Amino acid sequence: MSDHDPPARPRAGTAPTRRPPHQEPGLVLTAVLLAYSALVFAWWPTDTEIAGVSLVTWLMLVGIIAWVVIGFVYCWWTERLDRAGKAAR
């Protein structure tokens, strides 16, 4: 197959399978980030301090770590779905 060949089409009668929204990695992890962001902004107006540092600063630090973890989870989850899809073929 050369670089100029069109992409392969699915066989006639086979439709791509769609997963429910709660099984889509991008939607689930976006919802997690939105929920966390809502928590941070809910605490933003308060002047709570832990160890002399504002609670919002701690929450933003945890948020950075959460971005990294969610990135790894997303990659792992999508690779797992890809492998399951290839095994089903």
MDAnalysis code that builds the backbone (N, CA, C; Angstrom):
import MDAnalysis as mda
import numpy as np

u = mda.Universe.empty(267, n_residues=89, atom_resindex=np.repeat(np.arange(89), 3), trajectory=True)
u.add_TopologyAttr("name", ["N", "CA", "C"] * 89)
u.add_TopologyAttr("resid", np.arange(1, 90))
u.add_TopologyAttr("resname", ["MET", "SER", "ASP", "HIS", "ASP", "PRO", "PRO", "ALA", "ARG", "PRO", "ARG", "ALA", "GLY", "THR", "ALA", "PRO", "THR", "ARG", "ARG", "PRO", "PRO", "HIS", "GLN", "GLU", "PRO", "GLY", "LEU", "VAL", "LEU", "THR", "ALA", "VAL", "LEU", "LEU", "ALA", "TYR", "SER", "ALA", "LEU", "VAL", "PHE", "ALA", "TRP", "TRP", "PRO", "THR", "ASP", "THR", "GLU", "ILE", "ALA", "GLY", "VAL", "SER", "LEU", "VAL", "THR", "TRP", "LEU", "MET", "LEU", "VAL", "GLY", "ILE", "ILE", "ALA", "TRP", "VAL", "VAL", "ILE", "GLY", "PHE", "VAL", "TYR", "CYS", "TRP", "TRP", "THR", "GLU", "ARG", "LEU", "ASP", "ARG", "ALA", "GLY", "LYS", "ALA", "ALA", "ARG"])
u.atoms.positions = np.array([
    [0.848, -1.175, 0.000],
    [0.000, 0.000, 0.000],
    [0.892, 1.235, 0.000],
    [0.693, 2.107, -0.933],
    [1.530, 3.301, -1.023],
    [0.902, 4.451, -0.231],
    [1.656, 5.532, -0.128],
    [1.162, 6.703, 0.607],
    [0.007, 7.387, -0.111],
    [-0.166, 7.087, -1.409],
    [-1.188, 7.775, -2.185],
    [-2.494, 7.005, -2.264],
    [-2.532, 5.800, -1.716],
    [-3.767, 5.019, -1.736],
    [-4.770, 5.614, -0.758],
    [-6.048, 5.592, -1.111],
    [-7.054, 6.098, -0.164],
    [-7.146, 5.183, 1.045],
    [-7.606, 5.712, 2.175],
    [-7.735, 4.872, 3.363],
    [-8.749, 3.762, 3.114],
    [-8.522, 2.644, 3.783],
    [-9.413, 1.490, 3.608],
    [-10.798, 1.814, 4.153],
    [-11.796, 1.373, 3.423],
    [-13.176, 1.572, 3.864],
    [-13.626, 0.373, 4.679],
    [-14.557, 0.606, 5.595],
    [-15.095, -0.544, 6.321],
    [-15.860, -1.446, 5.353],
    [-15.903, -2.724, 5.667],
    [-16.633, -3.660, 4.821],
    [-18.110, -3.303, 4.798],
    [-18.764, -3.638, 3.707],
    [-20.199, -3.356, 3.577],
    [-20.958, -4.063, 4.690],
    [-21.886, -3.355, 5.258],
    [-22.706, -3.939, 6.322],
    [-22.107, -3.820, 7.709],
    [-20.893, -3.290, 7.815],
    [-20.297, -3.111, 9.141],
    [-20.252, -1.626, 9.452],
    [-20.825, -1.273, 10.534],
    [-20.808, 0.125, 10.973],
    [-19.841, 0.246, 12.139],
    [-19.160, 1.377, 12.256],
    [-18.280, 1.543, 13.414],
    [-19.109, 1.509, 14.691],
    [-18.580, 0.822, 15.682],
    [-19.309, 0.725, 16.952],
    [-19.112, 2.001, 17.745],
    [-20.164, 2.424, 18.379],
    [-20.110, 3.624, 19.226],
    [-20.272, 3.194, 20.662],
    [-19.429, 3.750, 21.502],
    [-19.513, 3.460, 22.934],
    [-20.430, 4.480, 23.589],
    [-21.067, 4.083, 24.680],
    [-21.876, 5.059, 25.430],
    [-20.958, 6.176, 25.963],
    [-21.525, 7.364, 26.197],
    [-20.697, 8.498, 26.650],
    [-19.899, 8.214, 27.918],
    [-20.420, 7.405, 28.827],
    [-19.679, 7.153, 30.069],
    [-18.477, 6.226, 29.851],
    [-18.314, 5.690, 28.638],
    [-17.153, 4.856, 28.329],
    [-16.172, 5.559, 27.398],
    [-16.415, 6.799, 27.070],
    [-15.505, 7.578, 26.228],
    [-14.467, 8.258, 27.129],
    [-13.193, 7.921, 26.965],
    [-12.167, 8.480, 27.861],
    [-12.138, 10.004, 27.870],
    [-12.246, 10.619, 26.712],
    [-12.166, 12.074, 26.648],
    [-13.286, 12.755, 27.411],
    [-14.502, 12.244, 27.283],
    [-15.641, 12.846, 27.986],
    [-15.548, 12.643, 29.495],
    [-15.179, 11.442, 29.903],
    [-15.091, 11.160, 31.344],
    [-14.015, 12.017, 31.991],
    [-12.841, 12.075, 31.373],
    [-11.747, 12.828, 31.984],
    [-11.978, 14.332, 31.916],
    [-12.687, 14.807, 30.900],
    [-13.071, 16.219, 30.848],
    [-14.036, 16.542, 31.983],
    [-14.968, 15.651, 32.249],
    [-15.905, 15.854, 33.355],
    [-15.165, 15.896, 34.696],
    [-14.153, 15.046, 34.846],
    [-13.352, 15.057, 36.082],
    [-12.652, 16.408, 36.242],
    [-12.043, 16.917, 35.166],
    [-11.363, 18.206, 35.247],
    [-12.334, 19.349, 35.517],
    [-13.506, 19.306, 34.907],
    [-14.506, 20.348, 35.166],
    [-14.974, 20.327, 36.616],
    [-15.173, 19.138, 37.159],
    [-15.587, 19.022, 38.561],
    [-14.494, 19.570, 39.480],
    [-13.243, 19.245, 39.184],
    [-12.144, 19.751, 39.996],
    [-12.037, 21.271, 39.883],
    [-12.204, 21.794, 38.677],
    [-12.156, 23.251, 38.483],
    [-13.268, 23.940, 39.260],
    [-14.449, 23.340, 39.273],
    [-15.560, 23.906, 40.043],
    [-15.208, 23.954, 41.528],
    [-14.544, 22.909, 42.023],
    [-14.116, 22.889, 43.424],
    [-13.132, 24.019, 43.709],
    [-12.156, 24.200, 42.826],
    [-11.153, 25.259, 43.029],
    [-11.824, 26.626, 43.041],
    [-12.697, 26.880, 42.077],
    [-13.335, 28.195, 42.020],
    [-14.340, 28.403, 43.145],
    [-14.883, 27.340, 43.699],
    [-15.765, 27.480, 44.861],
    [-14.970, 27.945, 46.081],
    [-13.715, 27.489, 46.199],
    [-12.884, 27.870, 47.336],
    [-12.164, 29.191, 47.114],
    [-12.088, 29.675, 45.879],
    [-11.279, 30.846, 45.561],
    [-11.570, 32.064, 46.440],
    [-12.845, 32.433, 46.671],
    [-13.087, 33.664, 47.456],
    [-12.730, 33.559, 48.940],
    [-12.595, 32.341, 49.452],
    [-12.289, 32.210, 50.875],
    [-10.803, 32.444, 51.108],
    [-10.486, 32.866, 52.309],
    [-9.094, 33.139, 52.645],
    [-8.593, 32.093, 53.632],
    [-8.746, 30.840, 53.254],
    [-8.296, 29.740, 54.092],
    [-6.828, 29.465, 53.798],
    [-6.049, 29.265, 54.859],
    [-4.630, 28.977, 54.671],
    [-4.267, 27.665, 55.350],
    [-3.406, 26.910, 54.681],
    [-2.879, 25.663, 55.236],
    [-1.364, 25.773, 55.180],
    [-0.723, 25.626, 56.320],
    [0.735, 25.754, 56.430],
    [1.205, 27.107, 55.901],
    [0.406, 28.137, 56.107],
    [0.773, 29.486, 55.698],
    [0.610, 29.779, 54.221],
    [0.033, 28.832, 53.483],
    [-0.169, 29.014, 52.048],
    [-1.663, 28.916, 51.775],
    [-2.141, 29.766, 50.889],
    [-3.561, 29.786, 50.556],
    [-4.030, 28.427, 50.054],
    [-5.242, 28.068, 50.412],
    [-5.818, 26.797, 49.985],
    [-5.915, 26.726, 48.462],
    [-6.184, 27.845, 47.822],
    [-6.275, 27.854, 46.356],
    [-4.929, 27.468, 45.740],
    [-3.831, 27.918, 46.326],
    [-2.508, 27.556, 45.818],
    [-2.297, 26.055, 45.925],
    [-2.687, 25.468, 47.059],
    [-2.576, 24.013, 47.211],
    [-3.437, 23.292, 46.182],
    [-4.650, 23.802, 45.970],
    [-5.546, 23.166, 45.009],
    [-4.991, 23.269, 43.587],
    [-4.361, 24.393, 43.255],
    [-3.776, 24.523, 41.924],
    [-2.577, 23.588, 41.764],
    [-1.793, 23.385, 42.807],
    [-0.690, 22.433, 42.764],
    [-1.217, 21.019, 42.536],
    [-2.254, 20.659, 43.271],
    [-2.871, 19.347, 43.075],
    [-3.432, 19.245, 41.660],
    [-3.954, 20.360, 41.136],
    [-4.497, 20.365, 39.780],
    [-3.442, 20.070, 38.731],
    [-2.236, 20.595, 38.912],
    [-1.150, 20.319, 37.965],
    [-0.822, 18.829, 37.988],
    [-0.743, 18.277, 39.180],
    [-0.477, 16.837, 39.305],
    [-1.619, 16.046, 38.675],
    [-2.847, 16.506, 38.866],
    [-4.011, 15.819, 38.286],
    [-3.948, 15.832, 36.761],
    [-3.511, 16.945, 36.143],
    [-3.370, 17.004, 34.682],
    [-2.429, 15.915, 34.202],
    [-1.313, 15.747, 34.869],
    [-0.331, 14.733, 34.469],
    [-0.925, 13.330, 34.627],
    [-1.554, 13.077, 35.763],
    [-2.162, 11.766, 36.001],
    [-3.256, 11.493, 34.968],
    [-4.093, 12.481, 34.705],
    [-5.174, 12.305, 33.732],
    [-4.601, 12.072, 32.336],
    [-3.501, 12.705, 32.005],
    [-2.848, 12.447, 30.720],
    [-2.404, 10.995, 30.589],
    [-1.786, 10.466, 31.640],
    [-1.375, 9.063, 31.622],
    [-2.587, 8.126, 31.568],
    [-3.616, 8.433, 32.344],
    [-4.826, 7.604, 32.345],
    [-5.466, 7.611, 30.964],
    [-5.522, 8.778, 30.319],
    [-6.118, 8.873, 28.994],
    [-5.353, 8.002, 27.998],
    [-4.021, 8.104, 28.021],
    [-3.212, 7.284, 27.103],
    [-3.415, 5.801, 27.375],
    [-3.384, 5.395, 28.627],
    [-3.572, 3.988, 28.981],
    [-4.953, 3.507, 28.548],
    [-5.983, 4.314, 28.828],
    [-7.356, 3.933, 28.525],
    [-7.569, 3.795, 27.010],
    [-7.101, 4.754, 26.235],
    [-7.300, 4.686, 24.785],
    [-6.498, 3.530, 24.175],
    [-5.296, 3.268, 24.677],
    [-4.530, 2.121, 24.182],
    [-5.259, 0.819, 24.492],
    [-5.834, 0.727, 25.668],
    [-6.588, -0.473, 26.050],
    [-7.795, -0.660, 25.136],
    [-8.494, 0.427, 24.824],
    [-9.642, 0.338, 23.919],
    [-9.202, -0.046, 22.511],
    [-8.074, 0.490, 22.056],
    [-7.555, 0.135, 20.738],
    [-7.212, -1.348, 20.657],
    [-6.542, -1.860, 21.694],
    [-6.198, -3.278, 21.706],
    [-7.436, -4.156, 21.729],
    [-8.435, -3.745, 22.492],
    [-9.681, -4.519, 22.555],
    [-10.376, -4.498, 21.200],
    [-10.335, -3.349, 20.506],
    [-10.942, -3.243, 19.185],
    [-10.233, -4.099, 18.160],
    [-8.905, -4.147, 18.227],
    [-8.135, -4.970, 17.289],
    [-8.340, -6.448, 17.573],
    [-8.474, -6.811, 18.829],
    [-8.683, -8.216, 19.177],
    [-10.056, -8.694, 18.729],
    [-11.034, -7.777, 18.687],
    [-12.387, -8.148, 18.301],
    [-12.517, -8.341, 16.789],
    [-11.565, -7.817, 16.028],
    [-11.647, -7.942, 14.559],
    [-11.250, -9.283, 14.082],
])
